[in-house]
């Protein structure tokens, strides 16, 4: 006897014979003889009594077909089978339409979910086919009923859901020194330890690319300058040895010669050993420059994930004060300033300057000259962004200016904003750790459901009650995903789980990764704080102090709850100011269908990114900084502050420094600066002319406006989804 039924989406429900009778009745009514209630009831009874205790919908429908075929009403069986086929076709139609949109390279939320991915290429199309067919599998078989329901009704978004079955982790900060010193094997080839700067540069690229194929998020190097500095010295020694061969002299006494800086200078006028040493230094600087140039070029041309995506890469630097480290920084910045190819701005790696008082920020600091150069480069090339090591929440009690390994205690970030630093299950560091997975709550939808409650206190209390319910569901969903991820075997991630992830070097290939991944983080994100506040108070936090206080209360509450979850579930939970790209319009689309167009809330096709002041709101950089800064301390999973400036920033690097000063004064963790940058796609000409339509160099009308999307740059807006394009067009200058 049938008791329960397994539906197509995986849900288990009680058996209801009325549904069987209704389907047979529809088939009977389409025949000449019409309905036969006695036969209908007889078939329903037989199926109910002879079936297994638990059956799938398909199994029950098969039994209905057999019963009808063996009855006197075979014409009803034909109608039933035809109806069943029509229903199956209708279910597949959605997939068919979605596939056609991918095939026809249409610009929509599906094909333009990630602006860094070329979904128009064959490899990109294959990725999207796989992605969109994998997501329903996750919904049906890997999510709990409550998580699936929250996703379906627009309360929750599970990031990188298509990668869920692979058990992959999101991102990692590469401990590059382990690879440069010891080499690595990543499944097929073997890399030997580096000996010179050129090799170190290449291995850095290979490390990032290889790990990208093992993970679903980005790759970062937390201390690029410190890691590559030793190879500046070894390359210099190589140059001295070359001079030994050339001159026949023993110059070993100069191998360990100390330099205040590696500075390229003319050798004219120098005599004897001074001339030789300067020549060796000049050659070393040129090699470092070429290596940094090669690194940038490679990161913009090496593809991963089946050949359809350049590596989503970031590098952190700025605090190595050694002569060798300064040489790496200087030549990296110089190469970035020059551009790639015909002088184009490099999209990757996302470069991040680590700003530290006493090291790399104040006029008296050792690396102040390089900081000024960084501002100059940012004014032309958008990068580097700026990471504030002086922010109260970015400091480490073990950091010591005299420690040559102090970078271990410096926070590093992914360029998009993801931050990993605090750690309940190991050393507090960014190195060798990353985000495991993250999901985002639609706090706007929760607020809309409460906005009709007239009493303000009751309205806000109801909002927090609903928010708590969603936080609980999200925490359980992340724990479920963690429990699935931890069953992966070490051999599934040959580089990540041999050289990169902390503690992985003790594991065997056939062991699971469970014992080491808990040092990573589980992120609970949010989107649309501005629209949420409009629903609850009538104004967003940029225009109302009352709304600002409520906004801080909401995010503070989320921070308190993730702390509770960390204790309850024994994981590193964190709050993330979600970097919404593909998500920017998904929640809005669902909420419009449910609630219609509501002024200031759903009247645009996107929600404001995380805790930002709306992009269309006119305010000064100072006001924007004062409003958004307090949220950075609350969002330990990652955050970003950005400012839009006008004019040609190339000639105004001080404007960049002014924004970094705002960062310093307001305890902001991470920031970037946006400005005009047009590029002719025909000849490569770049300038900052507002609304440029015709290239002044070649006359082409194929002009693209280089823009930042969620922390990283996109070389062409052709790959932006409609919601993010709408947000781009609404952005105003902060002045």
C-alpha positions in Angstrom: 0.0 0.0 0.0 1.3 3.4 -1.0 1.9 5.8 2.0 4.3 8.5 0.7 5.3 9.9 -2.7 8.7 11.2 -3.8 8.0 14.3 -5.9 10.3 15.4 -8.8 11.9 18.0 -6.7 12.9 15.4 -4.1 10.2 16.4 -1.5 8.4 13.5 0.2 4.6 14.0 0.6 1.6 11.9 1.7 -0.1 9.8 -0.9 -3.3 11.4 -2.3 -5.4 9.2 -4.6 -7.5 12.2 -5.7 -4.5 13.4 -7.8 -4.5 10.1 -9.7 -8.3 10.2 -10.2 -8.1 13.8 -11.5 -5.4 12.9 -14.1 -7.4 9.9 -15.3 -10.6 12.0 -15.4 -9.0 14.6 -17.7 -8.0 11.8 -20.1 -11.5 10.3 -20.0 -13.2 13.6 -20.8 -11.1 13.9 -24.0 -12.7 10.7 -25.4 -16.1 10.0 -26.9 -17.3 7.8 -24.1 -16.4 10.4 -21.5 -16.1 9.8 -17.8 -16.5 6.4 -16.1 -16.5 7.0 -12.4 -16.6 3.3 -11.5 -13.6 2.4 -13.6 -11.8 5.4 -12.4 -12.2 4.4 -8.7 -11.3 0.8 -9.5 -8.0 1.8 -11.0 -7.2 4.2 -8.2 -8.0 1.6 -5.6 -5.8 -1.0 -7.3 -2.8 1.3 -7.6 -3.1 2.4 -4.0 -3.4 -1.1 -2.7 -0.7 -2.8 -4.8 1.9 -0.1 -4.8 5.0 0.0 -2.6 5.0 1.9 0.6 7.0 4.7 -0.9 6.9 5.5 -4.7 8.1 8.2 -7.0 5.6 10.2 -9.1 7.0 8.6 -12.3 6.5 5.0 -10.9 2.9 5.8 -10.0 2.2 7.2 -13.5 3.7 4.1 -15.0 1.2 2.0 -13.0 -1.6 4.2 -14.2 -0.6 3.6 -17.8 -0.5 -0.2 -17.3 -3.9 -0.3 -15.6 -5.5 1.8 -18.4 -3.9 -0.3 -21.1 -5.3 -3.5 -19.5 -8.8 -2.0 -19.1 -11.6 -1.8 -21.8 -10.8 1.9 -22.2 -7.6 1.7 -24.1 -8.4 5.1 -25.8 -8.1 6.7 -22.4 -4.7 5.2 -22.0 -3.6 6.9 -25.2 -4.9 10.2 -24.0 -3.3 9.8 -20.7 0.1 9.0 -22.3 -0.2 11.9 -24.6 -1.1 14.3 -21.7 1.9 12.9 -19.8 4.2 13.5 -22.7 2.9 17.1 -23.1 3.6 17.8 -19.4 7.2 16.4 -19.8 7.7 18.6 -22.8 6.5 21.6 -20.9 8.9 20.9 -18.1 11.7 20.6 -20.5 10.7 23.8 -22.4 12.2 26.0 -19.8 15.6 24.3 -20.2 15.2 24.4 -24.0 14.6 28.2 -23.9 17.5 28.7 -21.5 19.8 26.7 -23.8 18.7 28.7 -26.8 19.6 31.9 -25.1 23.1 30.6 -24.4 23.4 29.3 -28.0 22.3 32.7 -29.4 24.6 34.6 -27.0 21.8 36.7 -25.7 22.7 39.4 -23.1 20.7 38.4 -20.0 21.1 37.4 -16.4 22.1 33.8 -17.3 24.7 34.5 -20.0 26.1 37.6 -18.2 26.2 36.3 -14.7 30.0 36.7 -14.5 31.5 39.6 -16.5 34.9 37.9 -16.3 33.6 34.9 -18.2 33.2 34.8 -22.0 30.1 32.8 -22.3 29.9 33.4 -26.1 33.0 31.2 -26.7 32.5 27.4 -27.1 34.2 26.7 -23.8 32.1 29.4 -22.1 28.9 28.0 -23.6 29.8 24.5 -22.3 30.4 26.0 -18.9 27.0 27.6 -18.9 25.2 24.5 -20.2 26.8 22.5 -17.3 26.2 25.3 -14.8 22.5 25.7 -15.5 21.8 22.0 -15.6 23.7 21.3 -12.4 21.7 23.9 -10.3 18.4 22.0 -10.5 20.3 18.8 -9.3 21.5 20.8 -6.3 18.0 22.0 -5.5 16.5 18.6 -5.8 19.1 16.4 -4.1 21.6 18.4 -2.1 19.6 21.1 -0.4 17.4 20.7 2.6 13.7 21.4 2.2 13.9 24.7 4.1 16.9 25.9 2.1 15.3 24.9 -1.2 12.2 26.8 -0.2 14.1 29.9 0.8 15.9 29.9 -2.5 12.8 29.3 -4.5 10.9 32.2 -2.9 13.7 34.7 -3.2 14.9 34.9 0.4 18.3 33.2 -0.1 20.9 33.0 -2.8 23.6 30.2 -2.6 26.7 31.5 -4.4 28.4 29.2 -6.9 25.6 26.7 -6.5 26.7 25.1 -9.8 30.0 24.1 -8.2 28.2 22.6 -5.1 28.4 19.0 -6.3 32.2 19.3 -6.9 32.8 19.9 -3.2 35.3 22.7 -4.2 36.1 25.6 -1.8 35.7 29.2 -2.8 39.2 30.9 -2.5 42.6 30.9 -0.9 45.5 33.2 -0.1 48.6 31.5 -1.6 51.5 30.9 0.7 53.7 31.3 -2.4 57.0 30.8 -0.4 56.2 27.1 0.0 55.9 26.7 -3.7 58.9 28.9 -4.7 61.1 27.1 -2.2 59.9 23.5 -2.6 58.2 23.3 -6.0 55.0 21.4 -6.5 53.3 18.7 -8.4 49.7 19.3 -9.5 48.5 16.1 -11.1 50.5 16.1 -14.3 53.7 18.2 -14.4 56.2 18.9 -11.7 57.6 22.3 -10.9 61.1 22.7 -9.4 62.0 25.3 -6.8 62.7 28.8 -8.2 66.2 30.1 -8.4 65.8 33.4 -10.2 63.2 36.2 -10.5 62.0 35.1 -14.0 61.2 31.6 -12.7 59.6 32.9 -9.5 57.3 35.1 -11.7 56.3 32.2 -13.9 55.6 29.8 -10.9 53.5 32.5 -9.3 51.3 32.5 -12.5 51.2 28.7 -12.6 50.2 28.5 -8.9 47.3 30.9 -9.4 46.1 29.2 -12.6 46.3 25.7 -11.3 44.4 26.5 -8.1 41.8 28.3 -10.1 40.9 25.0 -11.8 40.5 23.4 -8.4 38.3 26.1 -6.8 35.2 28.0 -7.7 36.3 31.4 -6.4 39.3 33.7 -6.7 43.0 33.3 -6.1 45.3 35.8 -4.2 48.9 36.2 -3.1 49.0 37.8 0.3 52.6 39.2 0.3 53.8 39.4 -3.3 56.7 41.7 -2.5 58.0 39.5 0.4 57.7 36.3 -1.5 59.6 37.5 -4.6 62.2 39.6 -2.9 64.7 36.8 -2.3 64.9 36.1 -6.1 65.9 39.7 -6.7 69.1 39.0 -4.7 69.7 35.6 -6.3 69.3 37.3 -9.7 71.8 40.0 -8.7 74.3 37.3 -7.6 73.8 35.7 -11.1 74.8 39.0 -12.7 77.9 39.2 -10.5 78.9 35.7 -11.4 78.5 36.6 -15.1 80.9 39.5 -14.5 83.3 37.0 -12.9 83.3 35.0 -16.0 83.7 38.1 -18.2 86.6 39.6 -16.2 88.2 36.5 -14.8 88.1 38.0 -11.3 86.8 36.7 -8.0 83.9 39.0 -7.0 82.4 36.9 -4.2 82.8 39.8 -1.7 80.0 41.5 -3.5 77.5 38.7 -3.4 76.1 39.9 0.0 76.7 43.6 -0.6 73.9 45.6 1.0 71.9 48.1 -1.0 69.6 50.8 0.2 67.8 50.4 -3.1 68.2 48.7 -6.5 68.3 51.8 -8.6 69.0 51.9 -12.4 71.7 54.4 -13.0 74.1 55.2 -15.9 77.5 53.5 -15.6 79.2 56.3 -17.4 81.7 58.0 -15.1 82.0 55.0 -12.8 85.3 53.2 -12.6 86.5 49.8 -11.3 84.3 47.7 -9.1 81.7 50.5 -8.7 81.1 50.3 -12.5 80.8 46.5 -12.3 78.4 46.6 -9.3 76.2 49.2 -10.9 76.1 47.2 -14.1 74.9 44.2 -12.2 72.3 46.2 -10.4 71.0 47.7 -13.7 70.8 44.2 -15.2 68.9 43.0 -12.1 66.4 45.9 -12.3 65.8 45.2 -15.9 65.2 41.5 -15.2 62.8 42.3 -12.4 60.9 44.7 -14.6 60.6 42.2 -17.4 59.5 39.6 -14.9 56.8 41.8 -13.5 55.7 42.7 -17.0 55.5 39.0 -17.9 53.6 38.3 -14.7 50.9 40.9 -15.6 50.8 39.9 -19.3 50.4 36.2 -18.3 47.6 36.9 -15.8 45.7 38.7 -18.6 46.2 35.9 -21.2 46.5 32.6 -19.3 43.0 30.9 -19.3 41.6 28.5 -16.8 38.3 26.6 -16.4 38.4 25.0 -19.9 39.8 28.1 -21.6 37.0 30.5 -21.2 38.1 32.6 -18.2 41.3 34.4 -17.3 42.4 33.7 -13.7 40.5 35.7 -11.1 43.7 36.8 -9.4 44.7 39.3 -6.8 48.1 40.3 -5.2 48.7 42.2 -2.0 51.9 44.2 -1.5 53.5 47.4 -0.2 55.0 46.7 3.2 58.3 45.0 2.3 60.9 47.7 3.1 64.0 45.7 2.0 65.9 46.9 -1.1 64.8 43.7 -2.9 61.2 44.0 -1.9 61.1 47.6 -2.9 62.5 46.7 -6.3 59.7 44.2 -6.8 57.1 46.8 -5.8 58.6 49.6 -7.9 58.9 47.5 -11.1 55.5 46.0 -10.7 54.0 49.5 -10.4 56.0 50.8 -13.4 55.0 47.9 -15.5 51.3 48.4 -14.5 51.5 52.1 -15.4 52.9 51.2 -18.9 49.9 48.9 -19.6 49.7 45.7 -21.5 49.6 45.0 -25.3 49.2 48.4 -27.0 49.1 50.2 -23.6 45.8 48.8 -22.3 44.9 48.8 -18.6 45.5 45.3 -17.2 42.3 43.7 -15.8 44.2 41.2 -13.7 45.7 40.7 -11.2 43.7 43.0 -8.9 46.5 44.8 -7.1 46.1 45.8 -3.5 48.4 48.3 -1.7 48.9 47.5 2.0 48.8 50.8 3.7 50.6 50.9 7.0 51.6 53.9 9.2 55.3 53.7 9.9 55.9 51.7 6.7 54.0 52.7 3.6 51.8 55.8 4.1 53.4 58.7 5.9 56.0 61.1 4.4 58.7 59.8 6.8 57.9 56.1 6.0 60.5 54.0 4.2 58.0 53.1 1.4 56.3 56.5 1.1 57.8 57.1 -2.3 56.3 53.8 -3.5 53.0 54.8 -2.0 53.0 58.0 -4.0 53.9 56.0 -7.1 51.0 53.7 -6.3 48.6 56.7 -6.2 50.0 57.8 -9.6 49.4 54.3 -11.1 45.9 54.1 -9.6 45.1 57.5 -11.2 45.8 56.0 -14.6 45.1 52.3 -14.2 42.5 51.9 -11.4 44.9 49.6 -9.5 46.2 49.2 -6.9 43.2 49.3 -4.5 44.1 50.1 -0.9 44.0 47.9 2.1 44.2 49.7 5.5 46.4 47.7 7.9 45.9 50.5 10.4 42.1 49.8 10.8 41.4 48.6 14.3 40.0 45.3 13.1 42.9 44.7 10.7 45.7 44.8 13.3 47.5 41.8 14.7 49.1 41.7 18.2 52.1 39.8 16.9 53.0 42.3 14.2 56.5 43.7 14.7 58.2 46.1 12.3 61.6 44.4 13.1 60.3 40.9 12.2 61.4 39.9 8.6 58.4 37.6 8.5 55.9 40.2 9.7 53.7 39.7 6.6 52.4 36.6 8.3 50.5 38.9 10.6 49.2 41.3 8.0 45.7 41.0 6.7 45.3 40.4 3.0 42.2 40.5 0.9 40.8 39.2 -2.4 40.3 42.0 -4.9 36.6 41.5 -5.0 36.6 42.2 -1.2 36.6 38.7 0.5 38.5 38.9 3.8 39.8 36.0 5.9 41.9 36.9 9.1 40.4 35.8 12.4 40.5 32.1 13.1 39.0 30.1 15.9 40.7 26.9 14.8 44.3 27.9 14.2 46.6 30.9 13.8 45.1 34.3 13.1 46.4 34.9 9.5 45.2 35.4 6.0 47.8 33.1 4.6 46.9 29.5 3.5 43.2 30.1 4.2 40.2 31.2 2.4 36.4 31.2 2.2 34.8 27.8 2.1 31.4 28.9 0.8 28.9 31.8 1.3 25.2 32.6 0.8 23.4 35.9 0.7 20.1 36.9 2.4 17.6 39.1 0.6 17.0 41.5 3.5 14.9 43.8 1.2 12.2 41.1 0.7 12.0 40.6 4.5 11.6 44.4 4.9 8.9 44.7 2.2 6.8 42.0 3.9 6.9 44.2 7.1 6.4 47.6 5.6 2.6 47.7 5.8 2.7 47.4 9.6 1.8 50.9 10.7 3.4 50.9 14.1 7.1 51.5 13.6 8.3 49.5 16.6 6.2 46.5 15.7 7.3 46.8 12.1 11.0 46.7 13.0 10.5 44.0 15.6 8.7 41.8 13.0 11.6 42.5 10.6 14.2 41.3 13.1 12.1 38.2 13.8 11.9 37.3 10.1 15.6 38.1 9.7 16.5 35.7 12.6 14.5 32.9 10.9 16.5 33.4 7.7 19.8 33.6 9.5 19.1 30.3 11.1 18.2 28.7 7.8 21.3 30.1 6.1 23.6 28.9 8.9 22.1 25.4 8.6 22.5 25.5 4.8 26.2 26.5 5.1 26.8 23.8 7.6 25.1 21.2 5.3 27.3 22.4 2.5 30.4 22.2 4.7 29.5 18.6 5.7 29.3 17.8 2.0 32.6 19.5 1.1 34.5 17.9 3.9 34.0 14.5 2.4 36.2 15.4 -0.6 39.5 13.6 -1.0 42.8 15.3 -0.9 43.6 13.9 -4.4 40.7 15.9 -5.8 42.7 19.1 -5.1 46.3 18.2 -5.9 47.8 21.7 -5.5 45.4 23.2 -3.0 45.7 20.3 -0.6 49.4 19.7 -0.9 51.0 23.2 -0.8 48.4 25.9 -0.3 45.8 25.1 2.4 47.2 25.3 6.0 47.8 21.8 7.4 47.2 20.0 4.2 50.9 18.9 3.9 50.2 16.2 6.5 47.4 14.6 4.6 47.6 11.5 2.3 45.9 11.6 -1.2 43.2 9.1 -0.1 42.3 11.0 3.0 39.4 13.5 3.2 40.0 17.2 3.6 37.8 17.4 6.8 40.6 17.9 9.3 41.9 21.1 7.7 39.2 23.0 5.9 37.6 24.3 9.1 40.2 27.0 9.2 38.4 28.6 6.4 35.2 30.7 6.7 31.5 30.4 6.1 30.1 33.7 5.0 26.6 35.0 5.5 26.1 37.9 3.1 23.4 40.6 2.6 22.3 42.8 -0.3 20.2 46.0 -0.5 20.6 47.6 2.9 19.6 50.9 1.3 16.3 49.5 -0.1 15.7 47.6 3.1 15.9 50.8 5.1 13.6 52.7 2.7 11.0 49.9 3.2 11.3 50.2 7.0 11.8 53.9 7.5 11.1 55.7 4.2 14.7 56.7 3.7 18.1 55.1 3.2 21.1 55.5 5.4 22.8 58.1 3.2 20.0 60.6 3.7 18.8 59.9 7.3 20.6 59.4 10.6 17.7 57.4 11.9 18.0 55.0 9.0 21.8 54.9 9.5 21.3 53.8 13.1 18.8 51.1 12.1 21.2 49.9 9.4 24.0 49.6 11.9 21.6 47.8 14.2 20.7 45.3 11.5 24.3 44.5 10.5 25.4 44.4 14.1 22.7 41.9 14.8 23.9 39.8 12.0 27.4 40.0 13.4 26.2 38.9 16.8 24.3 36.0 15.3 27.2 34.7 13.3 29.3 34.8 16.5 26.6 32.6 18.0 26.7 30.3 15.0 30.4 30.0 15.3 30.1 28.8 18.9 27.1 26.5 18.2 28.3 24.8 15.0 32.1 25.2 15.6 32.9 26.9 12.4 34.4 30.3 11.4 31.2 32.2 10.4 31.5 35.7 9.2 29.3 38.5 7.8 30.0 39.4 4.2 29.1 42.7 2.4 28.1 40.6 -0.6 29.9 41.5 -3.9 26.7 41.2 -6.0 27.2 40.9 -9.7 24.9 38.2 -11.2 22.8 38.5 -8.0 22.2 42.3 -8.4 19.0 41.8 -10.4 17.9 38.3 -9.4 16.3 39.2 -6.1 14.7 42.3 -7.6 13.1 40.4 -10.4 11.4 38.0 -8.0 10.4 40.8 -5.6 8.8 42.8 -8.5 6.7 39.8 -9.4 5.6 39.4 -5.8 5.1 43.0 -4.7 5.1 45.1 -7.9 7.1 48.3 -8.4 7.6 50.2 -5.1 9.3 53.6 -5.3 12.8 53.7 -3.9 12.8 49.9 -3.4 11.9 47.9 -6.5 11.7 50.7 -9.0 15.1 49.9 -10.4 16.1 46.5 -11.8 18.9 46.1 -9.2 19.4 46.3 -5.5 22.2 48.4 -4.1 25.4 46.4 -3.4 25.6 45.3 0.3 25.8 48.3 2.7 26.7 51.0 0.1 24.9 54.3 -0.2 22.9 54.0 -3.5 25.0 54.7 -6.6 22.6 57.4 -7.8 22.7 59.4 -4.5 24.6 62.7 -4.7 26.9 63.2 -1.8 30.5 64.0 -1.1 33.3 61.4 -0.6 33.5 62.5 3.0 29.8 61.9 3.7 29.9 58.5 1.9 33.0 57.5 3.9 31.3 58.5 7.2 28.2 56.6 6.4 29.8 53.4 5.1 32.9 53.2 7.4 31.1 51.7 10.5 30.0 48.7 8.5 33.5 47.6 7.7 34.2 46.6 11.3 31.0 44.5 11.3 31.6 42.7 8.1 34.7 40.6 8.8 34.0 38.4 5.8 34.8 41.2 3.4 33.8 44.8 2.5 34.8 47.6 0.1 34.4 51.4 0.0 34.6 53.1 -3.4 34.4 56.7 -4.6 33.6 58.0 -8.1 35.7 60.9 -9.1 35.5 63.0 -12.3 38.0 64.5 -14.7 41.3 63.0 -15.9 42.7 61.4 -12.7 45.9 60.6 -14.6 47.0 64.2 -13.9 45.7 64.2 -10.4 47.2 61.4 -8.2 46.6 63.6 -5.2 42.9 62.9 -5.6 43.7 59.2 -5.0 45.7 60.1 -1.9 42.8 62.2 -0.6 40.5 59.1 -0.7 43.1 57.0 1.1 43.3 59.7 3.7 39.5 59.4 4.1 40.1 55.7 4.6 42.7 56.4 7.3 40.5 58.9 9.2 37.3 56.8 9.1 38.7 53.4 10.0 37.8 52.0 6.6 39.2 48.5 5.8 39.5 48.4 2.0 38.8 51.0 -0.7 39.1 51.7 -4.5 38.6 54.7 -6.7 36.6 54.8 -9.9 37.1 57.4 -12.7 36.6 57.9 -16.4 38.8 55.7 -18.6 37.8 55.2 -22.3 39.6 52.8 -24.5 39.4 52.5 -28.3 38.9 48.9 -29.1 40.3 49.4 -32.5 43.7 51.1 -31.9 44.0 51.0 -28.1 44.0 54.7 -27.5 43.0 55.7 -23.9 41.8 58.9 -22.4 39.4 60.3 -19.8 37.0 62.3 -22.0 33.5 62.2 -20.7 31.0 60.3 -23.0 33.6 59.8 -25.7 32.0 58.6 -28.9 34.8 58.8 -31.6 38.4 57.9 -31.1 40.5 61.1 -31.6 43.4 58.9 -32.8 41.9 56.6 -35.4 38.3 57.8 -35.8 36.8 54.5 -34.6 33.4 54.5 -32.9 34.2 51.2 -31.1 34.8 52.8 -27.7 34.6 51.0 -24.4 34.5 52.6 -21.0 36.7 50.7 -18.6 34.7 50.1 -15.3 34.9 48.4 -12.0 32.1 46.0 -11.4 32.4 44.6 -7.8 36.0 45.3 -7.0 37.5 44.1 -10.2 37.7 45.6 -13.6 36.0 44.5 -16.8 37.6 45.3 -20.1 34.3 45.5 -22.0 30.8 46.2 -20.7 29.4 43.8 -23.4 29.7 41.1 -20.8 27.8 42.9 -18.1 24.3 41.7 -17.2 21.4 44.1 -17.6 21.0 44.8 -13.9 24.7 45.7 -13.5 24.6 47.8 -16.6 21.6 49.7 -15.2 23.6 50.3 -12.0 26.6 51.5 -14.0 24.5 54.0 -15.9 23.0 55.4 -12.6 26.4 56.0 -10.9 27.1 59.6 -10.0 30.4 61.4 -9.2 31.0 62.0 -5.5 32.0 65.6 -5.0 
